[in-house]
């Protein structure tokens, strides 16, 4: 974790600068961010739970989904980022 990161983001957003962050969603510092409407959170999801956890560690899919739900409750802009590969393309519902 980057302990200075919330302060940096708050400094920028307090000046009206929109901040976009890419995260795996496993470290939750959302409560420390003061201007959710000026932040865009992009959470990496590799695929469905089994595939994601195989890549990122057991339990990380649930952590990421919990993070996304909390971010939406706190009114952050959220996106999910996935890279389609030959290993996961069959598991993605079209």
trRosetta pair geometry for C-beta under 8 A, 3 or more apart (Angstrom, degrees):
i j d omega theta_ij theta_ji phi_ij phi_ji
1 5 7.6 -115 175 15 73 128
1 27 5.1 175 -95 -159 99 148
1 29 7.3 128 -155 -48 120 127
2 5 4.0 85 94 -37 109 114
4 7 5.5 -65 -168 45 60 114
4 8 5.8 62 139 -28 86 106
5 8 5.6 -56 -146 35 33 113
5 9 6.3 30 159 -16 68 106
5 29 6.8 101 84 80 113 162
6 9 5.8 -57 -146 39 32 110
6 10 6.1 31 157 -18 67 109
6 29 5.3 -127 -63 154 116 126
6 32 3.7 -27 -141 124 158 123
6 33 5.8 -124 -139 -69 91 65
7 10 5.8 -56 -144 39 29 110
7 11 6.3 34 155 -24 64 105
8 11 5.8 -54 -150 32 28 113
8 12 6.6 23 154 -13 62 107
9 12 5.9 -60 -152 39 31 109
9 13 6.1 19 158 -10 69 111
9 19 5.3 -167 -141 97 89 175
9 21 7.6 -22 -103 -55 132 131
9 33 5.7 -36 107 -119 135 100
9 39 6.8 32 -176 -98 125 121
10 13 6.0 -57 -135 44 30 103
10 14 5.9 35 161 -26 65 108
10 32 7.7 -94 -44 147 125 77
10 33 6.5 -162 -69 -138 86 52
10 34 4.8 67 -126 15 105 114
10 35 7.1 134 -128 7 62 96
11 14 6.0 -55 -146 32 23 111
11 15 7.0 11 155 -8 57 109
12 15 6.1 -72 -162 41 31 104
12 17 4.2 -77 176 72 88 123
12 19 5.4 97 98 -63 136 118
13 16 7.4 66 -170 -69 39 10
13 17 6.3 -102 -83 64 35 68
13 18 7.6 58 -109 -105 79 27
13 19 5.9 -74 -62 -2 96 115
13 33 7.6 68 17 -171 155 91
13 34 6.7 174 85 71 128 88
13 35 3.8 -171 148 55 134 135
13 38 4.1 141 -142 92 105 135
13 39 6.6 -39 -86 -53 140 87
14 34 7.1 20 -67 80 95 134
14 35 6.8 -178 -67 -26 53 138
16 38 7.2 -138 -149 -123 33 144
17 38 7.2 90 85 173 38 126
18 38 5.3 -130 -109 -166 58 76
18 39 7.6 179 -163 -81 63 26
18 40 7.1 34 171 -9 102 102
19 38 6.5 60 17 134 82 84
19 39 5.2 -18 71 -111 94 73
19 40 7.3 -169 97 27 48 69
20 39 7.6 151 -90 -165 33 53
20 40 4.3 -13 -113 63 79 108
20 42 6.7 32 179 -12 93 112
21 39 6.8 -8 6 -168 108 101
21 40 7.2 168 24 84 62 57
21 41 5.6 -15 66 -114 98 62
21 42 6.7 -171 93 27 46 77
22 42 4.6 -30 -105 76 68 111
22 44 6.8 56 179 -42 94 99
22 81 6.7 -15 -137 15 104 157
23 26 7.9 -156 162 20 95 60
23 27 7.4 -114 -164 50 121 86
23 41 6.4 -35 27 -161 118 92
23 42 7.1 135 22 74 66 56
23 43 5.9 -31 77 -104 80 65
23 44 7.3 -147 98 5 31 87
23 67 7.6 -117 112 151 124 151
24 27 8.0 65 64 8 88 80
24 43 7.0 73 -160 -157 18 73
24 44 5.3 -40 -103 50 64 107
24 56 6.6 173 -160 -150 135 142
24 60 6.9 -30 159 -174 118 119
24 64 6.2 -80 162 -92 63 112
25 28 7.8 25 -176 -76 58 78
25 41 7.9 90 -89 165 91 120
25 43 4.4 27 -46 -135 124 118
25 44 7.6 -159 -1 41 96 64
25 63 6.2 155 115 124 89 80
25 64 3.7 99 74 -129 133 65
25 65 7.8 106 129 -15 151 24
25 66 7.8 149 156 63 114 67
25 67 3.4 179 -171 65 101 152
25 68 6.3 -21 -129 -41 150 77
26 60 5.7 -41 -84 -137 126 89
26 63 4.6 45 -116 127 73 141
26 64 6.6 -34 -60 -66 71 73
26 67 7.2 -91 -63 -40 24 144
28 31 7.7 51 146 -1 94 90
28 67 5.7 -150 -89 -110 98 95
28 70 6.9 24 -140 76 129 156
29 32 4.8 -37 173 32 88 120
29 33 7.0 95 121 -30 82 93
30 33 5.8 -57 -157 25 43 111
30 36 7.9 36 -168 -98 95 109
30 67 7.6 160 -34 -155 128 79
30 70 6.0 162 43 125 161 114
30 71 5.9 -140 -111 -91 144 72
30 74 5.8 155 162 29 126 164
30 76 7.1 -97 -140 -33 115 142
33 36 6.4 98 112 -77 112 67
33 39 6.1 4 170 -34 145 160
33 76 7.9 49 92 -89 142 121
35 38 4.3 2 129 31 118 113
35 39 6.7 133 96 -21 73 96
36 39 5.7 -70 -148 38 40 110
36 71 7.8 167 -146 -165 119 70
36 74 5.3 -171 -93 134 156 93
36 75 4.8 111 105 86 139 81
36 76 4.4 -100 -163 -76 103 68
36 77 8.0 156 161 -3 78 62
37 75 6.5 -21 -66 133 78 110
37 77 7.7 77 -144 -27 40 95
39 76 5.5 -41 87 -139 106 100
39 77 6.7 -176 97 35 53 88
40 76 7.6 146 -118 173 25 88
40 77 4.3 -37 -110 87 72 119
40 78 7.6 172 -163 -84 60 23
40 79 6.8 20 175 -1 101 109
41 68 7.9 -173 109 -112 124 63
41 71 5.2 -91 50 -156 154 154
41 76 5.2 29 2 148 119 135
41 77 6.9 156 20 84 68 60
41 78 5.1 -21 70 -109 96 72
41 79 7.3 177 92 28 50 68
42 78 7.7 152 -87 -163 33 52
42 79 4.7 -17 -111 70 76 104
42 80 7.6 149 -161 -107 63 10
42 81 4.9 46 171 -27 106 121
43 64 5.5 141 175 -168 125 100
43 67 6.5 154 -110 96 140 118
43 68 5.4 -100 16 -76 161 102
43 71 8.0 -176 -42 16 127 154
43 78 6.8 -2 -2 -165 109 100
43 79 7.3 171 22 85 68 50
43 80 5.7 -34 70 -111 87 61
43 81 6.8 173 79 21 32 84
44 64 7.6 -92 73 -133 57 142
44 80 8.0 112 -121 -165 13 62
44 81 5.1 -41 -97 75 59 100
44 82 7.4 126 -159 -86 59 47
45 52 6.0 -40 -164 -104 67 136
45 61 7.4 73 -139 -132 91 80
45 64 6.1 159 -89 133 87 148
45 80 5.1 -19 17 -164 122 110
45 81 7.2 137 23 64 68 47
45 82 5.4 -42 78 -77 76 99
46 51 5.8 -136 112 124 103 96
46 52 4.4 152 50 -107 96 68
46 55 4.8 15 31 43 178 152
46 56 6.6 174 -5 -21 133 113
46 82 6.6 137 -125 -135 19 87
46 83 7.5 -23 -126 45 67 80
46 88 6.4 -148 160 -84 80 161
47 50 8.0 -49 104 68 107 65
47 51 3.6 -15 78 83 129 138
47 52 5.5 -163 57 -50 64 78
47 82 7.0 109 -65 -147 52 127
47 88 4.2 -137 -70 -152 138 128
47 91 5.1 55 -171 92 127 131
47 92 6.7 -100 -127 -67 90 82
48 51 5.5 80 57 21 68 104
48 52 6.7 -141 98 -8 25 100
48 61 7.9 24 157 -138 39 150
48 91 5.5 -116 10 162 110 123
49 52 5.8 -62 -139 40 24 110
49 53 6.0 16 168 -13 65 112
49 61 4.2 163 -129 109 70 167
49 62 7.4 38 -130 -48 114 75
50 53 6.2 -61 -145 41 22 105
50 54 6.4 26 155 -24 61 108
51 54 5.7 -54 -149 31 30 114
51 55 6.7 21 155 -11 63 107
51 87 7.7 150 -151 134 118 98
51 88 5.5 110 177 -113 153 105
51 91 5.7 164 -30 68 148 168
52 55 6.0 -67 -157 40 30 106
52 56 5.9 -24 167 23 69 116
52 60 6.6 -135 141 89 98 97
52 61 4.2 106 89 -83 132 106
52 64 7.4 -103 169 30 144 144
53 56 6.4 -75 -122 59 27 80
53 57 6.5 -68 -159 97 65 27
53 58 5.0 52 -176 -109 118 41
53 59 6.7 93 -125 7 116 29
53 60 5.8 157 -109 41 66 86
53 61 5.2 -69 -52 -13 90 109
56 60 4.2 -105 113 81 114 159
56 61 7.6 132 61 -51 122 66
57 60 4.8 89 70 -28 83 123
59 62 5.7 -56 -162 41 56 110
59 63 6.2 59 143 -24 79 105
60 63 5.3 -52 -145 38 40 116
60 64 6.1 41 156 -22 70 104
61 64 5.9 -58 -152 36 29 110
61 65 6.4 24 154 -15 65 107
62 65 5.8 -55 -144 39 33 109
62 66 6.1 36 156 -20 66 107
63 66 5.8 -56 -147 38 28 112
63 67 6.3 33 153 -22 63 107
64 67 5.5 -53 -149 34 31 115
64 68 6.5 33 152 -20 64 103
65 68 5.6 -50 -148 34 34 113
65 69 6.5 33 154 -18 65 104
66 69 5.9 -55 -149 37 30 110
66 70 6.3 29 154 -17 65 107
67 70 5.9 -58 -148 38 28 109
67 71 6.2 30 154 -21 65 108
68 71 5.7 -55 -146 35 29 113
68 72 6.4 27 156 -17 64 106
68 78 5.7 115 -149 -173 83 151
68 80 7.3 5 -111 -77 145 96
69 72 5.9 -56 -150 37 30 109
69 73 6.4 33 152 -20 64 106
70 73 5.5 -54 -149 35 33 114
70 74 6.3 22 155 -9 67 109
71 74 5.9 -64 -148 45 29 104
71 76 4.1 -61 -179 52 90 129
71 78 5.1 114 108 -76 128 125
72 75 7.5 44 -177 -78 34 23
72 76 6.8 -82 -75 54 31 78
72 78 5.7 -66 -69 5 85 140
82 88 7.9 -121 179 114 113 146
82 92 7.7 146 133 -103 150 130
84 88 6.6 -131 -143 83 51 98
84 89 5.1 65 -175 -92 99 90
84 92 6.5 -54 -115 -8 104 159
85 88 5.3 64 52 24 85 92
85 89 6.6 -144 77 -34 33 88
86 89 6.3 -32 -121 7 27 116
88 91 5.4 -64 -165 41 66 110
88 92 6.5 68 142 -34 86 100
89 92 5.9 -53 -153 22 39 113
